[in-house]
């Protein structure tokens, strides 16, 4: 109903993908969205990014839907964290998952720089992967 107005606002505000100060010096991003974001706005962005990750994972991992639920959840969490292209560099982990060798996949998660970089998140995800049968 208000698509025309939305297009006008987009044109008038212009898009900037990284934070900038508006004409009043207020931190802003996107199409004039003031920073900081409130929790609702942040959750909308999270859900949009997550939906994109799901599509990208399914386009890159043909066996994704056949994995155990915990393994799918781990991959989605990792992909959200680092992006699908970086996740796809876990070649040995992916091969183990393709073979449904979840214990080996967990070992390969531990055997990575990512494991050292993300701390408790990595430990939690390795434990979750290890619980797959």
Backbone as numpy.savetxt, mean C-alpha at the origin, in Angstrom:
# Nx Ny Nz CAx CAy CAz Cx Cy Cz
-24.32 15.49 -10.05 -25.14 16.69 -10.05 -24.28 17.96 -10.05
-23.20 17.95 -9.29 -22.33 19.12 -9.22 -21.00 18.89 -9.92
-20.98 17.99 -10.88 -19.74 17.68 -11.59 -19.11 18.91 -12.23
-19.94 19.80 -12.76 -19.44 21.03 -13.40 -18.69 21.89 -12.39
-19.26 22.02 -11.21 -18.62 22.84 -10.16 -17.30 22.19 -9.72
-17.31 20.87 -9.58 -16.08 20.17 -9.19 -14.99 20.42 -10.22
-15.33 20.32 -11.50 -14.34 20.59 -12.56 -13.85 22.03 -12.50
-14.73 22.98 -12.21 -14.32 24.39 -12.07 -13.35 24.56 -10.91
-13.68 23.93 -9.78 -12.81 24.01 -8.60 -11.45 23.41 -8.92
-11.44 22.25 -9.57 -10.17 21.63 -9.94 -9.35 22.57 -10.82
-10.00 23.22 -11.76 -9.29 24.17 -12.64 -8.78 25.36 -11.84
-9.64 25.93 -10.99 -9.27 27.13 -10.23 -8.18 26.85 -9.20
-8.27 25.72 -8.52 -7.29 25.39 -7.49 -5.98 24.90 -8.10
-6.08 24.14 -9.19 -4.90 23.49 -9.75 -4.49 22.33 -8.86
-3.82 21.37 -9.44 -3.39 20.20 -8.68 -1.91 20.29 -8.38
-1.57 20.06 -7.11 -0.18 19.94 -6.68 -0.10 18.70 -5.80
0.69 17.72 -6.22 0.74 16.44 -5.54 1.58 16.39 -4.28
2.34 17.43 -4.02 3.13 17.46 -2.80 2.77 18.72 -2.01
3.05 18.73 -0.72 2.66 19.88 0.11 3.26 21.20 -0.39
2.45 22.24 -0.31 2.88 23.59 -0.66 2.15 24.58 0.24
2.63 25.78 0.33 1.93 26.82 1.08 1.04 27.59 0.12
-0.25 27.76 0.50 -1.15 28.52 -0.36 -0.85 30.02 -0.23
-1.68 30.84 -0.83 -1.41 32.29 -0.85 -1.42 32.92 0.54
-2.03 32.24 1.51 -2.03 32.73 2.89 -0.97 32.04 3.75
-0.16 31.19 3.11 0.89 30.49 3.85 0.41 29.25 4.57
-0.78 28.78 4.23 -1.34 27.58 4.87 -0.88 26.34 4.12
-0.29 25.35 4.82 0.12 24.11 4.14 -1.08 23.43 3.46
-0.87 23.08 2.20 -1.95 22.60 1.34 -1.42 21.49 0.44
-2.33 20.66 -0.07 -1.96 19.60 -1.00 -3.13 19.34 -1.95
-2.83 18.72 -3.08 -3.89 18.31 -4.00 -4.58 19.50 -4.65
-5.90 19.53 -4.57 -6.72 20.62 -5.11 -7.15 21.54 -3.97
-6.20 22.15 -3.29 -6.52 23.10 -2.24 -6.94 22.48 -0.92
-6.53 21.25 -0.66 -6.87 20.59 0.60 -5.87 21.03 1.66
-6.39 21.61 2.72 -5.54 22.12 3.80 -4.96 20.97 4.61
-3.71 21.17 5.02 -3.04 20.22 5.91 -3.03 20.80 7.31
-3.05 20.00 8.34 -3.05 18.54 8.28 -4.43 18.00 7.89
-4.42 16.77 7.39 -5.67 16.08 7.08 -6.33 15.65 8.38
-7.65 15.59 8.37 -8.30 14.98 9.52 -8.33 13.47 9.30
-8.71 12.74 10.32 -8.67 11.28 10.26 -9.56 10.74 9.14
-10.72 11.34 8.94 -11.64 10.90 7.89 -10.99 11.03 6.52
-10.35 12.18 6.24 -9.68 12.39 4.96 -8.54 11.39 4.77
-7.79 11.16 5.83 -6.67 10.21 5.75 -7.17 8.79 5.48
-8.30 8.42 6.07 -8.86 7.10 5.83 -9.38 6.96 4.41
-9.94 8.02 3.85 -10.37 7.98 2.45 -9.17 7.74 1.54
-8.07 8.42 1.81 -6.86 8.21 1.01 -6.31 6.80 1.19
-6.31 6.30 2.43 -5.83 4.95 2.68 -6.66 3.94 1.88
-7.98 4.06 1.95 -8.85 3.11 1.25 -8.64 3.17 -0.26
-8.45 4.37 -0.80 -8.22 4.51 -2.23 -6.90 3.85 -2.61
-5.84 4.13 -1.84 -4.53 3.51 -2.10 -4.60 2.00 -1.95
-5.34 1.52 -0.93 -5.46 0.09 -0.71 -6.16 -0.57 -1.90
-7.24 0.03 -2.38 -7.94 -0.51 -3.55 -7.01 -0.61 -4.75
-6.17 0.41 -4.93 -5.20 0.39 -6.02 -4.19 -0.74 -5.85
-3.76 -0.98 -4.62 -2.80 -2.04 -4.31 -3.42 -3.40 -4.62
-4.69 -3.61 -4.26 -5.36 -4.88 -4.52 -5.35 -5.17 -6.02
-5.72 -4.18 -6.82 -5.75 -4.36 -8.28 -4.35 -4.66 -8.81
-3.37 -3.91 -8.34 -1.99 -4.09 -8.83 -1.44 -5.46 -8.44
-1.74 -5.90 -7.23 -1.27 -7.22 -6.79 -1.91 -8.30 -7.66
-3.20 -8.20 -7.88 -3.89 -9.22 -8.68 -3.39 -9.23 -10.12
-2.92 -8.09 -10.60 -2.37 -8.01 -11.96 -0.95 -8.57 -12.05
-0.27 -8.67 -10.91 1.13 -9.10 -10.92 1.37 -10.48 -10.32
0.46 -10.96 -9.49 0.63 -12.25 -8.83 -0.56 -13.12 -9.21
-0.38 -13.94 -10.24 -1.50 -14.70 -10.80 -2.11 -15.68 -9.80
-1.33 -16.12 -8.81 -1.80 -17.11 -7.84 -2.31 -16.47 -6.55
-2.40 -15.16 -6.52 -2.78 -14.44 -5.30 -4.08 -14.96 -4.69
-5.13 -15.10 -5.49 -6.43 -15.52 -4.97 -6.43 -16.95 -4.45
-5.44 -17.74 -4.82 -5.36 -19.13 -4.37 -4.58 -19.30 -3.06
-3.95 -18.22 -2.60 -3.18 -18.30 -1.36 -4.10 -18.31 -0.15
-3.58 -18.78 0.97 -4.32 -18.72 2.22 -4.58 -17.25 2.58
-5.65 -17.03 3.31 -6.05 -15.66 3.66 -4.93 -14.89 4.35
-4.25 -15.52 5.32 -3.16 -14.83 6.02 -2.08 -14.38 5.04
-1.74 -15.24 4.09 -0.70 -14.90 3.12 -1.15 -13.73 2.25
-2.41 -13.73 1.83 -2.93 -12.61 1.03 -2.87 -11.32 1.83
-3.24 -11.40 3.10 -3.21 -10.21 3.95 -1.79 -9.69 4.13
-0.84 -10.59 4.31 0.56 -10.19 4.45 1.04 -9.48 3.19
0.76 -10.06 2.03 1.19 -9.44 0.77 0.56 -8.07 0.59
-0.71 -7.93 0.93 -1.37 -6.63 0.78 -0.75 -5.60 1.72
-0.46 -6.01 2.95 0.16 -5.10 3.91 1.54 -4.67 3.43
2.33 -5.64 2.97 3.67 -5.32 2.47 3.60 -4.42 1.25
2.67 -4.70 0.34 2.54 -3.90 -0.88 2.10 -2.48 -0.55
1.22 -2.33 0.40 0.80 -0.98 0.81 2.00 -0.22 1.37
2.81 -0.92 2.13 3.97 -0.32 2.77 5.05 0.09 1.77
5.38 -0.80 0.83 6.54 -0.54 -0.03 6.21 -0.39 -1.50
4.97 -0.69 -1.88 4.60 -0.66 -3.28 4.78 -2.03 -3.92
3.98 -2.32 -4.90 4.02 -3.63 -5.56 5.33 -3.85 -6.31
5.87 -2.85 -7.02 7.15 -3.10 -7.71 8.26 -3.58 -6.77
8.37 -2.96 -5.60 9.40 -3.42 -4.64 9.05 -4.78 -4.08
7.77 -5.04 -3.82 7.36 -6.34 -3.34 7.73 -7.44 -4.33
7.60 -7.15 -5.60 7.89 -8.15 -6.63 9.37 -8.50 -6.69
10.23 -7.71 -6.05 11.66 -8.02 -6.00 11.97 -9.13 -5.00
10.98 -9.52 -4.20 11.15 -10.63 -3.26 10.97 -11.92 -4.03
11.88 -12.20 -4.94 11.76 -13.32 -5.88 11.65 -14.68 -5.17
12.52 -14.91 -4.19 12.50 -16.20 -3.49 11.23 -16.37 -2.66
10.77 -15.28 -2.05 9.53 -15.34 -1.30 8.36 -15.65 -2.24
8.34 -14.99 -3.39 7.27 -15.21 -4.37 7.28 -16.65 -4.88
8.46 -17.17 -5.12 8.56 -18.56 -5.58 8.03 -19.51 -4.51
8.40 -19.25 -3.25 7.90 -20.08 -2.15 6.37 -19.99 -2.06
5.83 -18.81 -2.22 4.37 -18.65 -2.17 3.70 -19.37 -3.34
4.32 -19.29 -4.50 3.78 -19.98 -5.66 3.66 -21.48 -5.39
4.63 -22.01 -4.62 4.65 -23.43 -4.25 3.85 -23.69 -2.97
3.26 -22.65 -2.41 2.50 -22.72 -1.15 3.38 -23.17 0.02
4.66 -22.80 -0.05 5.59 -23.09 1.03 5.68 -21.84 1.91
4.71 -21.71 2.81 4.56 -20.50 3.61 5.70 -20.33 4.61
6.22 -21.43 5.12 7.35 -21.35 6.07 8.58 -20.77 5.37
8.83 -21.24 4.13 9.96 -20.71 3.37 9.73 -19.24 3.01
8.50 -18.89 2.69 8.18 -17.49 2.39 8.48 -16.62 3.61
8.12 -17.10 4.79 8.40 -16.36 6.02 9.91 -16.20 6.23
10.67 -17.26 5.95 12.14 -17.18 6.08 12.71 -16.13 5.12
12.16 -16.08 3.91 12.65 -15.10 2.93 12.28 -13.68 3.33
11.17 -13.52 4.01 10.81 -12.19 4.53 11.86 -11.73 5.54
12.26 -12.65 6.41 13.27 -12.33 7.43 14.61 -12.02 6.77
14.90 -12.70 5.68 16.17 -12.57 4.98 16.13 -11.38 4.00
15.74 -10.21 4.50 15.62 -9.04 3.62 15.94 -7.76 4.39
16.31 -6.73 3.64 16.53 -5.41 4.26 15.23 -4.87 4.83
14.11 -5.14 4.14 12.79 -4.70 4.59 12.55 -5.12 6.04
12.92 -6.36 6.37 12.69 -6.89 7.71 13.39 -6.03 8.76
14.59 -5.59 8.44 15.35 -4.75 9.37 14.78 -3.33 9.43
14.20 -2.87 8.34 13.76 -1.48 8.24 12.43 -1.19 8.93
11.52 -2.15 8.95 10.18 -1.83 9.43 9.85 -2.37 10.82
10.82 -3.01 11.46 10.69 -3.38 12.87 9.52 -4.30 13.19
8.67 -3.84 14.13 7.58 -4.66 14.65 6.60 -5.09 13.56
6.40 -4.25 12.58 5.49 -4.60 11.49 5.98 -5.88 10.80
7.27 -5.94 10.52 7.83 -7.11 9.85 7.70 -8.35 10.72
8.00 -8.23 11.99 7.90 -9.36 12.91 6.46 -9.89 12.93
5.50 -8.99 13.02 4.09 -9.37 13.04 3.69 -10.08 11.74
4.14 -9.55 10.60 3.77 -10.14 9.31 4.44 -11.50 9.09
5.67 -11.64 9.55 6.34 -12.94 9.46 5.59 -13.98 10.29
5.17 -13.60 11.48 4.40 -14.51 12.33 3.10 -14.91 11.65
2.46 -13.96 11.02 1.19 -14.24 10.33 1.42 -15.19 9.15
2.50 -14.98 8.41 2.82 -15.85 7.29 3.14 -17.26 7.79
3.83 -17.34 8.91 4.23 -18.63 9.49 3.04 -19.47 9.93
1.92 -18.82 10.19 0.72 -19.53 10.65 -0.05 -20.18 9.50
0.34 -19.88 8.28 -0.32 -20.52 7.13 0.05 -22.00 7.11
-0.86 -22.82 6.63 -0.61 -24.26 6.59 -0.38 -24.70 5.17
